[in-house]
Amino acid sequence: MSRPLAACAVPPTDLRGDLAAVKAIVDDYHRAGMGIGFSLDGLDDPVAILRYLNQVAVDGAASGTEDRPVGNMAVLPLSHPRAAEFIDCKSSADARGEAWKFNISLQVTDAQMRAAEAAPGLERDLLTAAASAAWECADPGLIFTDRMDQANPTPHVGGYISTAPCAEVGLTTGETCQFGYLNLGRIHAGDGSLPADLDALGQSVTVLVRALDDAVEASLPFYPHPLSGRVMTAKRKIGVGICGLADLLLEARLPYDSKEGRDLARDMIALVNYASKVASADLAESRGSCPAVGGGQSRYADPAFLARFTGLSVSTVTDTEWTAIAERIAATGMLRNSSTVALPPTGRSARQPSSRRHGRRHLRCLPGGMGSRVQGHHRLPGRLPIQPAESTLTPPEGETA
């Protein structure tokens, strides 16, 4: 092994300084297989810097030196004086022949959202423009800054300045994250109100937490910049995620748009969250707590940080269980990983646990589901026409309908 096993990072870069030095470190992280998050806050011309960074990424992807596709994220506060230009920078990119290796997102506060809702003004104008641009080109997204900051368990190590390329986790400078996925399609069991093997899911979470912590340890000597090694030694951030939700819903004969389908998804995610905390706390007993939590300065020192998950209407984790693990970690400071869950996209990685990467088969499997409601050709502005289900939906190679 000669490179870290991390999927994403926020490397230390000075976007107001030597851009050649920025390019060098970006190339190093990309060659190491990591997508990058950037903050454009504080720049006089954030779009010009974004275009420079995007060209670095495009050139790197074409160089033959990167052995996996990597994405990037650039974030900018809604309050930035050039937010309007940022919002529109990817609009009509295809017509201009531009290649993009970046997602972009606006950082929005609760106060700005309330202002936009309450009355006409700058916030409403910018958010309306963002919605129009997202309709055209799927960017920008929105990052809710207050909620992300409140969920940061270790603000004393550093505040979140950007995110992973698909905004699945917030990251401080130097931070990286290792992701792994559990295939929910493999745990279907029975036809009851909760058609899943919860014991199997919990056991799988425990194994994956240990494996991802192993990946953190193995990666520490190989980061392109020593700051990433220091931050990850302190935080040991991991992200247990899921894939195969569509398969589980299909096996359970629950449409996506049903309350039962949403409840099942919520129950599975709640159990993954809880079981990963228990597994990480147990792992800390043998391997030691991560310094960011073990020092007593993290938000885990207050049981209310995890007890905020009590009161949720889920059937897989009780309030008593959440309270117990919250009080255990607060009292002992024992948690191996400062964060344990994430919900990254799994379009490529879902192939590893044999989860389906497509929705074509699903559209016509459930009575009353999406396929049965597609009638004739429908077209929305800016969207490709939807073909009738029976005429266009063919099973992937090697599968039958």
C-alpha positions as CSV (number, residue, x, y, z in Angstrom):
1,M,0.0,0.0,0.0
2,S,1.4,3.4,-1.0
3,R,-1.5,5.8,-0.6
4,P,-4.3,6.5,1.9
5,L,-7.6,4.7,1.8
6,A,-9.6,7.9,2.2
7,A,-12.2,9.1,-0.2
8,C,-12.2,12.8,0.3
9,A,-10.3,15.6,2.0
10,V,-9.9,19.3,2.7
11,P,-6.2,19.9,2.1
12,P,-4.4,22.9,3.5
13,T,-4.4,25.4,0.7
14,D,-4.1,29.2,0.5
15,L,-6.3,30.3,-2.4
16,R,-5.1,33.9,-2.0
17,G,-1.5,32.9,-2.3
18,D,0.7,31.0,-4.8
19,L,-1.7,29.2,-7.1
20,A,1.1,27.0,-8.4
21,A,1.6,25.7,-4.9
22,V,-2.2,25.1,-4.7
23,K,-2.1,23.1,-7.9
24,A,0.7,20.9,-6.6
25,I,-1.2,19.9,-3.5
26,V,-4.5,19.4,-5.3
27,D,-2.7,17.2,-7.8
28,D,-1.1,15.2,-4.9
29,Y,-4.5,14.6,-3.2
30,H,-6.2,13.7,-6.5
31,R,-3.5,11.2,-7.4
32,A,-4.0,9.7,-4.0
33,G,-7.6,9.0,-4.9
34,M,-9.3,11.8,-2.9
35,G,-11.9,14.3,-3.9
36,I,-11.4,17.7,-2.4
37,G,-13.6,20.3,-0.7
38,F,-12.7,24.0,-0.9
39,S,-14.0,27.1,0.7
40,L,-14.1,30.2,-1.5
41,D,-15.0,32.5,1.4
42,G,-12.8,35.6,1.7
43,L,-11.8,35.7,-2.0
44,D,-12.4,38.8,-4.0
45,D,-13.1,36.8,-7.1
46,P,-14.3,33.4,-6.1
47,V,-15.5,32.4,-9.5
48,A,-12.1,33.1,-11.1
49,I,-10.4,30.9,-8.5
50,L,-13.1,28.2,-9.0
51,R,-12.5,28.2,-12.7
52,Y,-8.8,27.8,-12.1
53,L,-9.3,24.9,-9.7
54,N,-11.7,23.3,-12.1
55,Q,-9.1,23.4,-14.9
56,V,-6.6,21.9,-12.6
57,A,-9.0,19.0,-11.9
58,V,-9.9,18.6,-15.6
59,D,-6.2,18.5,-16.6
60,G,-5.5,16.1,-13.9
61,A,-8.3,13.7,-14.9
62,A,-6.9,13.8,-18.5
63,S,-3.3,13.3,-17.4
64,G,-3.4,9.5,-16.9
65,T,-1.9,9.9,-13.4
66,E,-5.2,9.5,-11.5
67,D,-6.4,5.9,-11.2
68,R,-10.0,6.7,-10.1
69,P,-12.4,9.5,-10.9
70,V,-12.5,12.1,-8.2
71,G,-15.0,14.9,-7.6
72,N,-14.6,18.2,-5.9
73,M,-16.8,20.7,-4.0
74,A,-16.6,24.5,-3.8
75,V,-18.7,26.3,-1.2
76,L,-19.4,30.0,-0.8
77,P,-21.6,31.8,1.8
78,L,-24.8,33.3,0.5
79,S,-23.7,36.6,2.0
80,H,-20.6,36.9,-0.2
81,P,-20.9,40.0,-2.4
82,R,-20.3,37.9,-5.6
83,A,-22.8,35.1,-4.7
84,A,-24.9,35.9,-7.7
85,E,-22.0,35.3,-10.1
86,F,-21.2,32.1,-8.3
87,I,-24.8,30.8,-8.5
88,D,-24.8,31.1,-12.3
89,C,-21.2,30.0,-13.1
90,K,-22.2,26.5,-14.3
91,S,-25.4,27.5,-16.1
92,S,-25.2,26.7,-19.8
93,A,-21.8,25.1,-19.3
94,D,-22.6,22.4,-21.9
95,A,-23.5,25.0,-24.5
96,R,-20.1,26.7,-23.9
97,G,-18.3,23.4,-24.2
98,E,-17.0,23.5,-20.6
99,A,-16.0,20.4,-18.7
100,W,-16.6,20.5,-14.9
101,K,-15.1,18.4,-12.2
102,F,-16.8,20.4,-9.4
103,N,-20.0,20.5,-7.5
104,I,-20.8,23.9,-6.0
105,S,-22.9,24.8,-3.0
106,L,-24.1,27.9,-1.1
107,Q,-23.7,28.1,2.6
108,V,-27.0,29.3,4.0
109,T,-27.8,30.2,7.6
110,D,-31.1,29.7,9.4
111,A,-31.5,33.5,9.7
112,Q,-31.1,33.9,5.9
113,M,-33.7,31.2,5.2
114,R,-36.1,32.9,7.6
115,A,-35.5,36.3,5.9
116,A,-36.1,34.8,2.5
117,E,-39.3,33.3,3.6
118,A,-40.5,36.4,5.4
119,A,-40.2,39.1,2.8
120,P,-38.8,40.0,-0.6
121,G,-35.1,41.0,-0.5
122,L,-31.6,39.9,-1.4
123,E,-31.8,36.5,0.3
124,R,-35.0,35.6,-1.5
125,D,-33.6,36.8,-4.9
126,L,-30.4,34.8,-4.5
127,L,-32.2,31.7,-3.4
128,T,-34.7,32.0,-6.3
129,A,-31.7,32.4,-8.7
130,A,-30.1,29.3,-7.1
131,A,-33.3,27.3,-7.6
132,S,-33.4,28.3,-11.2
133,A,-29.8,27.4,-11.8
134,A,-30.2,24.1,-10.1
135,W,-33.1,23.3,-12.3
136,E,-31.0,23.9,-15.3
137,C,-27.7,22.3,-14.3
138,A,-28.2,20.7,-10.9
139,D,-26.0,23.3,-9.2
140,P,-25.7,25.0,-6.8
141,G,-26.7,23.0,-3.8
142,L,-27.5,24.4,-0.4
143,I,-25.5,23.6,2.8
144,F,-27.3,24.6,6.0
145,T,-24.4,26.0,7.9
146,D,-26.0,26.2,11.4
147,R,-27.1,22.6,11.3
148,M,-23.8,21.3,10.1
149,D,-21.9,23.3,12.8
150,Q,-24.2,22.1,15.5
151,A,-23.5,18.5,14.5
152,N,-19.7,18.9,14.6
153,P,-18.7,16.8,17.6
154,T,-15.2,18.3,17.9
155,P,-15.3,22.0,17.2
156,H,-12.3,22.5,19.4
157,V,-10.2,20.7,16.8
158,G,-11.6,22.9,14.0
159,G,-14.8,24.2,12.5
160,Y,-16.1,22.7,9.2
161,I,-14.9,24.9,6.4
162,S,-16.1,22.8,3.4
163,T,-17.5,19.3,2.7
164,A,-16.9,16.2,0.8
165,P,-17.7,16.4,-3.0
166,C,-21.3,15.5,-2.5
167,A,-21.7,17.3,0.8
168,E,-22.2,14.0,2.8
169,V,-19.8,15.2,5.6
170,G,-18.4,18.5,6.8
171,L,-14.6,18.7,7.0
172,T,-12.1,20.9,8.8
173,T,-8.8,21.8,7.2
174,G,-6.7,18.7,6.7
175,E,-9.5,16.3,7.5
176,T,-10.3,13.3,5.4
177,C,-12.9,10.5,5.7
178,Q,-13.1,6.8,5.1
179,F,-16.4,5.5,3.8
180,G,-17.9,2.0,3.7
181,Y,-21.4,0.8,2.8
182,L,-23.8,-1.8,4.0
183,N,-26.1,-3.4,1.5
184,L,-29.6,-3.2,2.9
185,G,-30.9,-5.4,0.1
186,R,-29.2,-8.4,1.7
187,I,-31.0,-8.1,5.1
188,H,-34.6,-8.4,4.0
189,A,-36.4,-10.9,6.2
190,G,-40.1,-11.8,6.5
191,D,-43.2,-9.8,5.7
192,G,-43.9,-8.1,9.0
193,S,-44.0,-4.4,9.9
194,L,-40.2,-4.4,10.0
195,P,-39.0,-6.8,7.2
196,A,-35.3,-6.8,8.0
197,D,-32.8,-8.9,9.9
198,L,-31.8,-6.3,12.6
199,D,-29.3,-8.6,14.2
200,A,-27.5,-9.1,10.9
201,L,-27.5,-5.4,10.3
202,G,-26.1,-4.6,13.7
203,Q,-23.4,-7.2,13.4
204,S,-22.4,-5.9,10.0
205,V,-22.1,-2.4,11.4
206,T,-19.8,-3.6,14.1
207,V,-17.5,-5.3,11.5
208,L,-17.5,-2.3,9.2
209,V,-16.6,0.1,12.0
210,R,-13.6,-2.0,12.8
211,A,-12.6,-2.3,9.2
212,L,-12.9,1.5,8.6
213,D,-10.8,2.2,11.8
214,D,-8.2,-0.2,10.3
215,A,-8.3,1.8,7.1
216,V,-7.7,5.0,9.1
217,E,-4.7,3.5,10.9
218,A,-3.3,2.1,7.6
219,S,-3.7,5.5,5.9
220,L,-1.9,7.7,8.4
221,P,1.6,7.5,7.0
222,F,0.5,8.1,3.4
223,Y,-1.3,11.4,3.3
224,P,0.1,13.9,0.9
225,H,0.3,16.6,3.6
226,P,1.3,15.9,7.3
227,L,-1.6,18.0,8.5
228,S,-4.0,15.3,7.3
229,G,-2.1,12.7,9.3
230,R,-2.3,14.9,12.4
231,V,-6.0,15.7,12.1
232,M,-6.9,12.1,11.4
233,T,-4.8,10.8,14.3
234,A,-6.9,13.1,16.5
235,K,-10.3,12.5,15.0
236,R,-10.3,9.2,13.2
237,K,-13.4,10.1,11.3
238,I,-15.2,7.3,9.5
239,G,-18.5,7.1,7.6
240,V,-20.6,3.9,7.8
241,G,-23.2,4.3,5.0
242,I,-25.8,2.3,3.2
243,C,-26.7,1.2,-0.3
244,G,-29.3,-1.2,-1.6
245,L,-32.3,0.7,-0.1
246,A,-34.2,0.3,-3.3
247,D,-33.6,-3.4,-3.2
248,L,-34.8,-3.7,0.3
249,L,-38.0,-1.7,-0.5
250,L,-38.5,-3.9,-3.6
251,E,-38.2,-7.1,-1.6
252,A,-40.6,-5.7,1.0
253,R,-43.0,-4.5,-1.7
254,L,-43.0,-1.0,-0.4
255,P,-43.1,1.9,-2.9
256,Y,-40.6,4.8,-2.4
257,D,-43.5,7.2,-2.0
258,S,-45.2,5.3,0.8
259,K,-45.2,6.2,4.5
260,E,-44.2,2.6,5.2
261,G,-41.2,2.9,2.8
262,R,-40.0,6.1,4.4
263,D,-40.5,4.6,7.9
264,L,-38.4,1.6,6.9
265,A,-35.6,3.8,5.6
266,R,-35.6,5.9,8.7
267,D,-35.5,2.8,11.0
268,M,-32.5,1.3,9.1
269,I,-30.5,4.6,9.2
270,A,-31.3,5.0,12.9
271,L,-30.0,1.6,13.7
272,V,-26.8,2.1,11.7
273,N,-26.2,5.4,13.6
274,Y,-26.8,3.9,17.0
275,A,-24.9,0.6,16.4
276,S,-21.9,2.4,14.9
277,K,-21.6,4.5,18.1
278,V,-21.8,1.4,20.3
279,A,-19.2,-0.4,18.1
280,S,-16.9,2.6,18.2
281,A,-17.2,2.9,22.0
282,D,-16.5,-0.8,22.4
283,L,-13.5,-0.6,20.0
284,A,-12.1,2.2,22.2
285,E,-11.9,-0.2,25.1
286,S,-9.3,-2.2,23.3
287,R,-7.7,0.3,21.0
288,G,-8.1,3.6,22.9
289,S,-10.3,6.6,22.4
290,C,-9.5,9.1,19.7
291,P,-7.7,12.1,21.3
292,A,-10.4,14.5,20.0
293,V,-13.0,12.8,22.2
294,G,-10.9,11.3,24.9
295,G,-9.7,14.7,26.1
296,G,-13.1,15.7,27.4
297,Q,-13.5,18.7,25.2
298,S,-15.8,17.3,22.6
299,R,-19.5,17.7,22.5
300,Y,-19.9,14.0,23.5
301,A,-18.9,15.2,27.0
302,D,-22.5,16.5,27.3
303,P,-24.9,13.5,27.1
304,A,-27.4,15.8,25.4
305,F,-25.3,15.7,22.2
306,L,-26.3,12.1,21.5
307,A,-29.5,12.2,23.5
308,R,-30.9,14.6,20.8
309,F,-31.7,11.4,18.9
310,T,-34.2,10.4,21.6
311,G,-37.8,11.2,20.8
312,L,-37.5,10.1,17.2
313,S,-40.3,7.9,16.1
314,V,-38.3,4.8,15.2
315,S,-38.8,1.2,16.0
316,T,-35.2,0.0,15.9
317,V,-33.6,2.0,18.7
318,T,-35.2,3.0,22.0
319,D,-34.8,6.3,23.9
320,T,-33.3,4.3,26.7
321,E,-30.6,2.8,24.4
322,W,-29.7,6.3,23.1
323,T,-29.6,7.7,26.6
324,A,-27.4,4.8,27.8
325,I,-24.7,5.2,25.1
326,A,-24.8,9.0,25.4
327,E,-24.1,8.8,29.2
328,R,-21.5,6.1,28.7
329,I,-19.4,8.1,26.3
330,A,-19.8,11.3,28.3
331,A,-18.7,9.6,31.5
332,T,-15.8,7.6,30.0
333,G,-14.6,9.7,27.1
334,M,-14.2,6.4,25.2
335,L,-15.1,6.6,21.5
336,R,-12.7,5.4,18.9
337,N,-14.0,7.6,16.1
338,S,-15.2,11.1,16.4
339,S,-17.8,10.6,13.7
340,T,-19.2,7.2,12.5
341,V,-21.9,7.7,9.9
342,A,-22.4,9.3,6.5
343,L,-24.7,8.9,3.5
344,P,-22.4,9.3,0.4
345,P,-23.6,8.4,-3.1
346,T,-22.9,4.8,-4.0
347,G,-23.2,4.7,-7.8
348,R,-19.8,3.1,-8.3
349,S,-19.1,1.6,-4.9
350,A,-22.4,-0.2,-4.8
351,R,-21.0,-2.7,-7.2
352,Q,-18.7,-4.1,-4.5
353,P,-21.5,-5.4,-2.2
354,S,-23.5,-6.5,-5.2
355,S,-26.2,-3.8,-4.9
356,R,-28.0,-2.7,-8.1
357,R,-26.8,0.6,-9.4
358,H,-29.9,1.4,-11.5
359,G,-33.7,1.9,-11.1
360,R,-34.8,0.6,-14.5
361,R,-36.1,-2.7,-13.1
362,H,-37.8,-1.2,-10.2
363,L,-40.1,1.1,-12.1
364,R,-42.5,-1.6,-13.2
365,C,-42.3,-4.1,-10.3
366,L,-44.7,-2.6,-7.8
367,P,-48.4,-2.1,-8.5
368,G,-49.2,1.6,-8.1
369,G,-45.5,2.4,-8.3
370,M,-43.8,4.8,-10.6
371,G,-43.9,2.7,-13.7
372,S,-47.7,2.2,-13.6
373,R,-48.1,6.0,-13.4
374,V,-46.0,6.8,-16.5
375,Q,-48.6,7.4,-19.2
376,G,-47.4,8.3,-22.7
377,H,-44.7,10.9,-23.2
378,H,-44.3,13.7,-20.6
379,R,-41.9,16.5,-20.9
380,L,-40.9,19.2,-18.4
381,P,-39.0,22.3,-19.4
382,G,-35.3,21.5,-19.6
383,R,-35.8,17.8,-19.1
384,L,-35.6,14.8,-21.4
385,P,-38.9,13.1,-22.3
386,I,-39.9,10.2,-20.2
387,Q,-40.8,7.2,-22.4
388,P,-43.6,4.8,-21.6
389,A,-42.4,2.2,-19.1
390,E,-43.1,-1.0,-21.1
391,S,-41.6,0.3,-24.3
392,T,-38.2,1.4,-22.8
393,L,-37.5,-0.4,-19.6
394,T,-35.3,-3.4,-20.4
395,P,-33.4,-5.4,-17.8
396,P,-29.7,-4.9,-17.6
397,E,-27.4,-7.5,-19.2
398,G,-27.5,-10.7,-17.3
399,E,-30.8,-10.0,-15.6
400,T,-34.4,-10.8,-16.5
401,A,-37.4,-8.7,-15.8
